[in-house]
Amino acid sequence: MAKYEAYCVKCKDKREFEGEETTLKNGRRAAKGSCPVCGTTVMRILGKAS
């Protein structure tokens, strides 16, 4: 697991989270994890897979 930064909709703030890399339906890479404060799922789109 790597560290990423994403916006938490519930906390309304940017949070650093540990997540794993996944691939979306359109081929883009994304990091998915949970907010360390409230536990809500957060995602960060990383870019197209090469």
PDBQT receptor file of N, H, CA, C and O in Angstrom, charges set to zero:
ATOM      1  N   MET A   1       0.844  -1.193   0.000  1.00  0.00    +0.000 N 
ATOM      2  CA  MET A   1       0.000   0.000   0.000  1.00  0.00    +0.000 C 
ATOM      3  C   MET A   1       0.884   1.249   0.000  1.00  0.00    +0.000 C 
ATOM      4  O   MET A   1       1.901   1.320   0.689  1.00  0.00    +0.000 OA
ATOM      5  N   ALA A   2       0.463   2.211  -0.785  1.00  0.00    +0.000 N 
ATOM      6  H   ALA A   2      -0.363   2.153  -1.344  1.00  0.00    +0.000 HD
ATOM      7  CA  ALA A   2       1.202   3.465  -0.890  1.00  0.00    +0.000 C 
ATOM      8  C   ALA A   2       0.372   4.599  -0.291  1.00  0.00    +0.000 C 
ATOM      9  O   ALA A   2      -0.834   4.452  -0.096  1.00  0.00    +0.000 OA
ATOM     10  N   LYS A   3       1.011   5.717  -0.002  1.00  0.00    +0.000 N 
ATOM     11  H   LYS A   3       1.991   5.836  -0.160  1.00  0.00    +0.000 HD
ATOM     12  CA  LYS A   3       0.309   6.876   0.555  1.00  0.00    +0.000 C 
ATOM     13  C   LYS A   3      -0.093   7.823  -0.560  1.00  0.00    +0.000 C 
ATOM     14  O   LYS A   3       0.703   8.121  -1.450  1.00  0.00    +0.000 OA
ATOM     15  N   TYR A   4      -1.323   8.292  -0.507  1.00  0.00    +0.000 N 
ATOM     16  H   TYR A   4      -1.970   8.050   0.216  1.00  0.00    +0.000 HD
ATOM     17  CA  TYR A   4      -1.863   9.247  -1.472  1.00  0.00    +0.000 C 
ATOM     18  C   TYR A   4      -2.592  10.339  -0.709  1.00  0.00    +0.000 C 
ATOM     19  O   TYR A   4      -2.840  10.209   0.490  1.00  0.00    +0.000 OA
ATOM     20  N   GLU A   5      -2.937  11.421  -1.410  1.00  0.00    +0.000 N 
ATOM     21  H   GLU A   5      -2.735  11.526  -2.384  1.00  0.00    +0.000 HD
ATOM     22  CA  GLU A   5      -3.720  12.507  -0.823  1.00  0.00    +0.000 C 
ATOM     23  C   GLU A   5      -4.974  12.687  -1.668  1.00  0.00    +0.000 C 
ATOM     24  O   GLU A   5      -4.900  12.768  -2.894  1.00  0.00    +0.000 OA
ATOM     25  N   ALA A   6      -6.124  12.749  -1.006  1.00  0.00    +0.000 N 
ATOM     26  H   ALA A   6      -6.184  12.684  -0.010  1.00  0.00    +0.000 HD
ATOM     27  CA  ALA A   6      -7.393  12.907  -1.715  1.00  0.00    +0.000 C 
ATOM     28  C   ALA A   6      -8.338  13.766  -0.876  1.00  0.00    +0.000 C 
ATOM     29  O   ALA A   6      -8.138  13.944   0.325  1.00  0.00    +0.000 OA
ATOM     30  N   TYR A   7      -9.362  14.291  -1.532  1.00  0.00    +0.000 N 
ATOM     31  H   TYR A   7      -9.524  14.147  -2.508  1.00  0.00    +0.000 HD
ATOM     32  CA  TYR A   7     -10.353  15.126  -0.864  1.00  0.00    +0.000 C 
ATOM     33  C   TYR A   7     -11.438  14.237  -0.282  1.00  0.00    +0.000 C 
ATOM     34  O   TYR A   7     -12.024  13.426  -0.999  1.00  0.00    +0.000 OA
ATOM     35  N   CYS A   8     -11.712  14.378   1.002  1.00  0.00    +0.000 N 
ATOM     36  H   CYS A   8     -11.236  15.037   1.585  1.00  0.00    +0.000 HD
ATOM     37  CA  CYS A   8     -12.787  13.641   1.668  1.00  0.00    +0.000 C 
ATOM     38  C   CYS A   8     -14.047  14.497   1.628  1.00  0.00    +0.000 C 
ATOM     39  O   CYS A   8     -14.057  15.621   2.130  1.00  0.00    +0.000 OA
ATOM     40  N   VAL A   9     -15.106  13.964   1.029  1.00  0.00    +0.000 N 
ATOM     41  H   VAL A   9     -15.098  13.052   0.621  1.00  0.00    +0.000 HD
ATOM     42  CA  VAL A   9     -16.354  14.716   0.868  1.00  0.00    +0.000 C 
ATOM     43  C   VAL A   9     -17.039  14.912   2.218  1.00  0.00    +0.000 C 
ATOM     44  O   VAL A   9     -17.655  15.951   2.457  1.00  0.00    +0.000 OA
ATOM     45  N   LYS A  10     -16.936  13.926   3.093  1.00  0.00    +0.000 N 
ATOM     46  H   LYS A  10     -16.436  13.082   2.899  1.00  0.00    +0.000 HD
ATOM     47  CA  LYS A  10     -17.592  14.011   4.389  1.00  0.00    +0.000 C 
ATOM     48  C   LYS A  10     -16.891  15.013   5.318  1.00  0.00    +0.000 C 
ATOM     49  O   LYS A  10     -17.553  15.811   5.982  1.00  0.00    +0.000 OA
ATOM     50  N   CYS A  11     -15.557  14.970   5.365  1.00  0.00    +0.000 N 
ATOM     51  H   CYS A  11     -15.019  14.322   4.826  1.00  0.00    +0.000 HD
ATOM     52  CA  CYS A  11     -14.783  15.889   6.215  1.00  0.00    +0.000 C 
ATOM     53  C   CYS A  11     -14.611  17.266   5.578  1.00  0.00    +0.000 C 
ATOM     54  O   CYS A  11     -14.334  18.243   6.274  1.00  0.00    +0.000 OA
ATOM     55  N   LYS A  12     -14.778  17.346   4.247  1.00  0.00    +0.000 N 
ATOM     56  H   LYS A  12     -15.003  16.553   3.682  1.00  0.00    +0.000 HD
ATOM     57  CA  LYS A  12     -14.573  18.580   3.486  1.00  0.00    +0.000 C 
ATOM     58  C   LYS A  12     -13.143  19.099   3.648  1.00  0.00    +0.000 C 
ATOM     59  O   LYS A  12     -12.914  20.288   3.868  1.00  0.00    +0.000 OA
ATOM     60  N   ASP A  13     -12.187  18.168   3.532  1.00  0.00    +0.000 N 
ATOM     61  H   ASP A  13     -12.373  17.202   3.353  1.00  0.00    +0.000 HD
ATOM     62  CA  ASP A  13     -10.781  18.523   3.666  1.00  0.00    +0.000 C 
ATOM     63  C   ASP A  13      -9.921  17.491   2.935  1.00  0.00    +0.000 C 
ATOM     64  O   ASP A  13     -10.346  16.355   2.727  1.00  0.00    +0.000 OA
ATOM     65  N   LYS A  14      -8.704  17.898   2.546  1.00  0.00    +0.000 N 
ATOM     66  H   LYS A  14      -8.358  18.821   2.716  1.00  0.00    +0.000 HD
ATOM     67  CA  LYS A  14      -7.783  16.955   1.925  1.00  0.00    +0.000 C 
ATOM     68  C   LYS A  14      -7.162  16.102   3.017  1.00  0.00    +0.000 C 
ATOM     69  O   LYS A  14      -6.730  16.612   4.051  1.00  0.00    +0.000 OA
ATOM     70  N   ARG A  15      -7.120  14.798   2.778  1.00  0.00    +0.000 N 
ATOM     71  H   ARG A  15      -7.470  14.384   1.938  1.00  0.00    +0.000 HD
ATOM     72  CA  ARG A  15      -6.567  13.867   3.757  1.00  0.00    +0.000 C 
ATOM     73  C   ARG A  15      -5.546  12.964   3.082  1.00  0.00    +0.000 C 
ATOM     74  O   ARG A  15      -5.691  12.627   1.907  1.00  0.00    +0.000 OA
ATOM     75  N   GLU A  16      -4.527  12.578   3.812  1.00  0.00    +0.000 N 
ATOM     76  H   GLU A  16      -4.409  12.853   4.766  1.00  0.00    +0.000 HD
ATOM     77  CA  GLU A  16      -3.561  11.617   3.330  1.00  0.00    +0.000 C 
ATOM     78  C   GLU A  16      -4.042  10.233   3.765  1.00  0.00    +0.000 C 
ATOM     79  O   GLU A  16      -4.375  10.022   4.931  1.00  0.00    +0.000 OA
ATOM     80  N   PHE A  17      -4.076   9.291   2.816  1.00  0.00    +0.000 N 
ATOM     81  H   PHE A  17      -3.806   9.463   1.869  1.00  0.00    +0.000 HD
ATOM     82  CA  PHE A  17      -4.576   7.965   3.136  1.00  0.00    +0.000 C 
ATOM     83  C   PHE A  17      -3.681   6.902   2.520  1.00  0.00    +0.000 C 
ATOM     84  O   PHE A  17      -2.932   7.174   1.581  1.00  0.00    +0.000 OA
ATOM     85  N   GLU A  18      -3.766   5.697   3.052  1.00  0.00    +0.000 N 
ATOM     86  H   GLU A  18      -4.374   5.477   3.814  1.00  0.00    +0.000 HD
ATOM     87  CA  GLU A  18      -3.061   4.559   2.475  1.00  0.00    +0.000 C 
ATOM     88  C   GLU A  18      -4.060   3.782   1.653  1.00  0.00    +0.000 C 
ATOM     89  O   GLU A  18      -5.129   3.418   2.143  1.00  0.00    +0.000 OA
ATOM     90  N   GLY A  19      -3.717   3.527   0.405  1.00  0.00    +0.000 N 
ATOM     91  H   GLY A  19      -2.849   3.823   0.007  1.00  0.00    +0.000 HD
ATOM     92  CA  GLY A  19      -4.646   2.835  -0.463  1.00  0.00    +0.000 C 
ATOM     93  C   GLY A  19      -3.947   1.979  -1.479  1.00  0.00    +0.000 C 
ATOM     94  O   GLY A  19      -2.720   1.976  -1.581  1.00  0.00    +0.000 OA
ATOM     95  N   GLU A  20      -4.744   1.251  -2.231  1.00  0.00    +0.000 N 
ATOM     96  H   GLU A  20      -5.740   1.254  -2.148  1.00  0.00    +0.000 HD
ATOM     97  CA  GLU A  20      -4.187   0.401  -3.271  1.00  0.00    +0.000 C 
ATOM     98  C   GLU A  20      -4.625   0.907  -4.628  1.00  0.00    +0.000 C 
ATOM     99  O   GLU A  20      -5.669   1.544  -4.768  1.00  0.00    +0.000 OA
ATOM    100  N   GLU A  21      -3.812   0.611  -5.620  1.00  0.00    +0.000 N 
ATOM    101  H   GLU A  21      -2.964   0.093  -5.506  1.00  0.00    +0.000 HD
ATOM    102  CA  GLU A  21      -4.068   1.088  -6.973  1.00  0.00    +0.000 C 
ATOM    103  C   GLU A  21      -5.028   0.144  -7.685  1.00  0.00    +0.000 C 
ATOM    104  O   GLU A  21      -4.854  -1.074  -7.648  1.00  0.00    +0.000 OA
ATOM    105  N   THR A  22      -6.047   0.713  -8.336  1.00  0.00    +0.000 N 
ATOM    106  H   THR A  22      -6.188   1.703  -8.366  1.00  0.00    +0.000 HD
ATOM    107  CA  THR A  22      -7.005  -0.070  -9.110  1.00  0.00    +0.000 C 
ATOM    108  C   THR A  22      -7.116   0.535 -10.506  1.00  0.00    +0.000 C 
ATOM    109  O   THR A  22      -6.603   1.625 -10.763  1.00  0.00    +0.000 OA
ATOM    110  N   THR A  23      -7.783  -0.172 -11.392  1.00  0.00    +0.000 N 
ATOM    111  H   THR A  23      -8.199  -1.057 -11.183  1.00  0.00    +0.000 HD
ATOM    112  CA  THR A  23      -8.015   0.321 -12.747  1.00  0.00    +0.000 C 
ATOM    113  C   THR A  23      -9.506   0.517 -12.946  1.00  0.00    +0.000 C 
ATOM    114  O   THR A  23     -10.298  -0.384 -12.669  1.00  0.00    +0.000 OA
ATOM    115  N   LEU A  24      -9.891   1.693 -13.425  1.00  0.00    +0.000 N 
ATOM    116  H   LEU A  24      -9.248   2.425 -13.649  1.00  0.00    +0.000 HD
ATOM    117  CA  LEU A  24     -11.291   1.987 -13.690  1.00  0.00    +0.000 C 
ATOM    118  C   LEU A  24     -11.715   1.394 -15.021  1.00  0.00    +0.000 C 
ATOM    119  O   LEU A  24     -10.878   0.914 -15.786  1.00  0.00    +0.000 OA
ATOM    120  N   LYS A  25     -13.020   1.425 -15.304  1.00  0.00    +0.000 N 
ATOM    121  H   LYS A  25     -13.700   1.815 -14.683  1.00  0.00    +0.000 HD
ATOM    122  CA  LYS A  25     -13.550   0.850 -16.543  1.00  0.00    +0.000 C 
ATOM    123  C   LYS A  25     -12.959   1.494 -17.794  1.00  0.00    +0.000 C 
ATOM    124  O   LYS A  25     -12.776   0.822 -18.809  1.00  0.00    +0.000 OA
ATOM    125  N   ASN A  26     -12.662   2.781 -17.730  1.00  0.00    +0.000 N 
ATOM    126  H   ASN A  26     -12.810   3.327 -16.906  1.00  0.00    +0.000 HD
ATOM    127  CA  ASN A  26     -12.150   3.483 -18.904  1.00  0.00    +0.000 C 
ATOM    128  C   ASN A  26     -10.630   3.362 -19.054  1.00  0.00    +0.000 C 
ATOM    129  O   ASN A  26     -10.049   4.005 -19.929  1.00  0.00    +0.000 OA
ATOM    130  N   GLY A  27      -9.982   2.557 -18.223  1.00  0.00    +0.000 N 
ATOM    131  H   GLY A  27     -10.453   2.035 -17.512  1.00  0.00    +0.000 HD
ATOM    132  CA  GLY A  27      -8.550   2.316 -18.353  1.00  0.00    +0.000 C 
ATOM    133  C   GLY A  27      -7.669   3.206 -17.500  1.00  0.00    +0.000 C 
ATOM    134  O   GLY A  27      -6.453   3.018 -17.476  1.00  0.00    +0.000 OA
ATOM    135  N   ARG A  28      -8.235   4.151 -16.815  1.00  0.00    +0.000 N 
ATOM    136  H   ARG A  28      -9.223   4.304 -16.834  1.00  0.00    +0.000 HD
ATOM    137  CA  ARG A  28      -7.435   5.029 -15.960  1.00  0.00    +0.000 C 
ATOM    138  C   ARG A  28      -7.090   4.336 -14.645  1.00  0.00    +0.000 C 
ATOM    139  O   ARG A  28      -7.820   3.472 -14.159  1.00  0.00    +0.000 OA
ATOM    140  N   ARG A  29      -5.953   4.746 -14.089  1.00  0.00    +0.000 N 
ATOM    141  H   ARG A  29      -5.360   5.448 -14.484  1.00  0.00    +0.000 HD
ATOM    142  CA  ARG A  29      -5.542   4.217 -12.791  1.00  0.00    +0.000 C 
ATOM    143  C   ARG A  29      -6.125   5.097 -11.696  1.00  0.00    +0.000 C 
ATOM    144  O   ARG A  29      -6.280   6.304 -11.885  1.00  0.00    +0.000 OA
ATOM    145  N   ALA A  30      -6.450   4.505 -10.555  1.00  0.00    +0.000 N 
ATOM    146  H   ALA A  30      -6.324   3.524 -10.401  1.00  0.00    +0.000 HD
ATOM    147  CA  ALA A  30      -6.964   5.263  -9.429  1.00  0.00    +0.000 C 
ATOM    148  C   ALA A  30      -6.496   4.618  -8.130  1.00  0.00    +0.000 C 
ATOM    149  O   ALA A  30      -6.284   3.407  -8.067  1.00  0.00    +0.000 OA
ATOM    150  N   ALA A  31      -6.341   5.432  -7.105  1.00  0.00    +0.000 N 
ATOM    151  H   ALA A  31      -6.514   6.415  -7.157  1.00  0.00    +0.000 HD
ATOM    152  CA  ALA A  31      -6.003   4.936  -5.775  1.00  0.00    +0.000 C 
ATOM    153  C   ALA A  31      -7.275   4.962  -4.939  1.00  0.00    +0.000 C 
ATOM    154  O   ALA A  31      -7.985   5.967  -4.906  1.00  0.00    +0.000 OA
ATOM    155  N   LYS A  32      -7.557   3.854  -4.265  1.00  0.00    +0.000 N 
ATOM    156  H   LYS A  32      -6.979   3.038  -4.292  1.00  0.00    +0.000 HD
ATOM    157  CA  LYS A  32      -8.777   3.751  -3.477  1.00  0.00    +0.000 C 
ATOM    158  C   LYS A  32      -8.415   3.327  -2.065  1.00  0.00    +0.000 C 
ATOM    159  O   LYS A  32      -7.634   2.399  -1.858  1.00  0.00    +0.000 OA
ATOM    160  N   GLY A  33      -8.996   4.023  -1.100  1.00  0.00    +0.000 N 
ATOM    161  H   GLY A  33      -9.631   4.777  -1.268  1.00  0.00    +0.000 HD
ATOM    162  CA  GLY A  33      -8.742   3.718   0.296  1.00  0.00    +0.000 C 
ATOM    163  C   GLY A  33      -9.830   4.324   1.164  1.00  0.00    +0.000 C 
ATOM    164  O   GLY A  33     -10.905   4.672   0.676  1.00  0.00    +0.000 OA
ATOM    165  N   SER A  34      -9.548   4.447   2.449  1.00  0.00    +0.000 N 
ATOM    166  H   SER A  34      -8.675   4.165   2.846  1.00  0.00    +0.000 HD
ATOM    167  CA  SER A  34     -10.535   5.041   3.349  1.00  0.00    +0.000 C 
ATOM    168  C   SER A  34      -9.915   6.206   4.108  1.00  0.00    +0.000 C 
ATOM    169  O   SER A  34      -8.715   6.224   4.380  1.00  0.00    +0.000 OA
ATOM    170  N   CYS A  35     -10.755   7.174   4.442  1.00  0.00    +0.000 N 
ATOM    171  H   CYS A  35     -11.730   7.159   4.221  1.00  0.00    +0.000 HD
ATOM    172  CA  CYS A  35     -10.326   8.359   5.180  1.00  0.00    +0.000 C 
ATOM    173  C   CYS A  35      -9.911   7.933   6.587  1.00  0.00    +0.000 C 
ATOM    174  O   CYS A  35     -10.661   7.219   7.252  1.00  0.00    +0.000 OA
ATOM    175  N   PRO A  36      -8.730   8.355   7.057  1.00  0.00    +0.000 N 
ATOM    176  CA  PRO A  36      -8.288   7.946   8.387  1.00  0.00    +0.000 C 
ATOM    177  C   PRO A  36      -9.098   8.576   9.521  1.00  0.00    +0.000 C 
ATOM    178  O   PRO A  36      -9.053   8.079  10.646  1.00  0.00    +0.000 OA
ATOM    179  N   VAL A  37      -9.832   9.650   9.255  1.00  0.00    +0.000 N 
ATOM    180  H   VAL A  37      -9.868  10.053   8.341  1.00  0.00    +0.000 HD
ATOM    181  CA  VAL A  37     -10.590  10.338  10.298  1.00  0.00    +0.000 C 
ATOM    182  C   VAL A  37     -12.008   9.781  10.432  1.00  0.00    +0.000 C 
ATOM    183  O   VAL A  37     -12.439   9.416  11.526  1.00  0.00    +0.000 OA
ATOM    184  N   CYS A  38     -12.741   9.716   9.289  1.00  0.00    +0.000 N 
ATOM    185  H   CYS A  38     -12.392  10.012   8.400  1.00  0.00    +0.000 HD
ATOM    186  CA  CYS A  38     -14.160   9.328   9.359  1.00  0.00    +0.000 C 
ATOM    187  C   CYS A  38     -14.444   7.950   8.769  1.00  0.00    +0.000 C 
ATOM    188  O   CYS A  38     -15.523   7.403   8.996  1.00  0.00    +0.000 OA
ATOM    189  N   GLY A  39     -13.496   7.370   8.012  1.00  0.00    +0.000 N 
ATOM    190  H   GLY A  39     -12.619   7.814   7.828  1.00  0.00    +0.000 HD
ATOM    191  CA  GLY A  39     -13.685   6.035   7.471  1.00  0.00    +0.000 C 
ATOM    192  C   GLY A  39     -14.401   5.964   6.133  1.00  0.00    +0.000 C 
ATOM    193  O   GLY A  39     -14.628   4.868   5.621  1.00  0.00    +0.000 OA
ATOM    194  N   THR A  40     -14.765   7.107   5.550  1.00  0.00    +0.000 N 
ATOM    195  H   THR A  40     -14.580   7.998   5.967  1.00  0.00    +0.000 HD
ATOM    196  CA  THR A  40     -15.434   7.148   4.260  1.00  0.00    +0.000 C 
ATOM    197  C   THR A  40     -14.457   6.740   3.159  1.00  0.00    +0.000 C 
ATOM    198  O   THR A  40     -13.263   7.020   3.259  1.00  0.00    +0.000 OA
ATOM    199  N   THR A  41     -14.949   6.085   2.119  1.00  0.00    +0.000 N 
ATOM    200  H   THR A  41     -15.920   5.857   2.038  1.00  0.00    +0.000 HD
ATOM    201  CA  THR A  41     -14.112   5.703   0.989  1.00  0.00    +0.000 C 
ATOM    202  C   THR A  41     -13.709   6.948   0.206  1.00  0.00    +0.000 C 
ATOM    203  O   THR A  41     -14.551   7.778  -0.138  1.00  0.00    +0.000 OA
ATOM    204  N   VAL A  42     -12.408   7.068  -0.070  1.00  0.00    +0.000 N 
ATOM    205  H   VAL A  42     -11.724   6.395   0.210  1.00  0.00    +0.000 HD
ATOM    206  CA  VAL A  42     -11.892   8.178  -0.871  1.00  0.00    +0.000 C 
ATOM    207  C   VAL A  42     -11.133   7.608  -2.066  1.00  0.00    +0.000 C 
ATOM    208  O   VAL A  42     -10.522   6.542  -1.980  1.00  0.00    +0.000 OA
ATOM    209  N   MET A  43     -11.183   8.336  -3.183  1.00  0.00    +0.000 N 
ATOM    210  H   MET A  43     -11.680   9.202  -3.253  1.00  0.00    +0.000 HD
ATOM    211  CA  MET A  43     -10.483   7.913  -4.402  1.00  0.00    +0.000 C 
ATOM    212  C   MET A  43      -9.708   9.076  -4.989  1.00  0.00    +0.000 C 
ATOM    213  O   MET A  43     -10.098  10.238  -4.874  1.00  0.00    +0.000 OA
ATOM    214  N   ARG A  44      -8.597   8.727  -5.624  1.00  0.00    +0.000 N 
ATOM    215  H   ARG A  44      -8.281   7.783  -5.718  1.00  0.00    +0.000 HD
ATOM    216  CA  ARG A  44      -7.791   9.720  -6.332  1.00  0.00    +0.000 C 
ATOM    217  C   ARG A  44      -7.459   9.138  -7.692  1.00  0.00    +0.000 C 
ATOM    218  O   ARG A  44      -6.897   8.047  -7.789  1.00  0.00    +0.000 OA
ATOM    219  N   ILE A  45      -7.811   9.876  -8.754  1.00  0.00    +0.000 N 
ATOM    220  H   ILE A  45      -8.267  10.762  -8.675  1.00  0.00    +0.000 HD
ATOM    221  CA  ILE A  45      -7.503   9.433 -10.105  1.00  0.00    +0.000 C 
ATOM    222  C   ILE A  45      -6.042   9.776 -10.398  1.00  0.00    +0.000 C 
ATOM    223  O   ILE A  45      -5.631  10.923 -10.227  1.00  0.00    +0.000 OA
ATOM    224  N   LEU A  46      -5.267   8.802 -10.832  1.00  0.00    +0.000 N 
ATOM    225  H   LEU A  46      -5.601   7.869 -10.971  1.00  0.00    +0.000 HD
ATOM    226  CA  LEU A  46      -3.835   8.966 -11.019  1.00  0.00    +0.000 C 
ATOM    227  C   LEU A  46      -3.456   9.272 -12.461  1.00  0.00    +0.000 C 
ATOM    228  O   LEU A  46      -2.468   9.971 -12.683  1.00  0.00    +0.000 OA
ATOM    229  N   GLY A  47      -4.183   8.789 -13.434  1.00  0.00    +0.000 N 
ATOM    230  H   GLY A  47      -4.986   8.220 -13.254  1.00  0.00    +0.000 HD
ATOM    231  CA  GLY A  47      -3.847   9.030 -14.824  1.00  0.00    +0.000 C 
ATOM    232  C   GLY A  47      -4.049   7.757 -15.623  1.00  0.00    +0.000 C 
ATOM    233  O   GLY A  47      -4.384   6.709 -15.071  1.00  0.00    +0.000 OA
ATOM    234  N   LYS A  48      -3.843   7.859 -16.931  1.00  0.00    +0.000 N 
ATOM    235  H   LYS A  48      -3.571   8.710 -17.379  1.00  0.00    +0.000 HD
ATOM    236  CA  LYS A  48      -4.024   6.700 -17.798  1.00  0.00    +0.000 C 
ATOM    237  C   LYS A  48      -2.923   5.681 -17.584  1.00  0.00    +0.000 C 
ATOM    238  O   LYS A  48      -1.771   6.036 -17.334  1.00  0.00    +0.000 OA
ATOM    239  N   ALA A  49      -3.285   4.425 -17.684  1.00  0.00    +0.000 N 
ATOM    240  H   ALA A  49      -4.220   4.138 -17.888  1.00  0.00    +0.000 HD
ATOM    241  CA  ALA A  49      -2.288   3.359 -17.582  1.00  0.00    +0.000 C 
ATOM    242  C   ALA A  49      -1.501   3.283 -18.882  1.00  0.00    +0.000 C 
ATOM    243  O   ALA A  49      -2.064   3.443 -19.965  1.00  0.00    +0.000 OA
ATOM    244  N   SER A  50      -0.221   3.042 -18.775  1.00  0.00    +0.000 N 
ATOM    245  H   SER A  50       0.236   2.912 -17.895  1.00  0.00    +0.000 HD
ATOM    246  CA  SER A  50       0.616   2.986 -19.974  1.00  0.00    +0.000 C 
ATOM    247  C   SER A  50       0.697   1.578 -20.508  1.00  0.00    +0.000 C 
ATOM    248  O   SER A  50       1.360   1.338 -21.517  1.00  0.00    +0.000 OA
TER     249      SER A  50
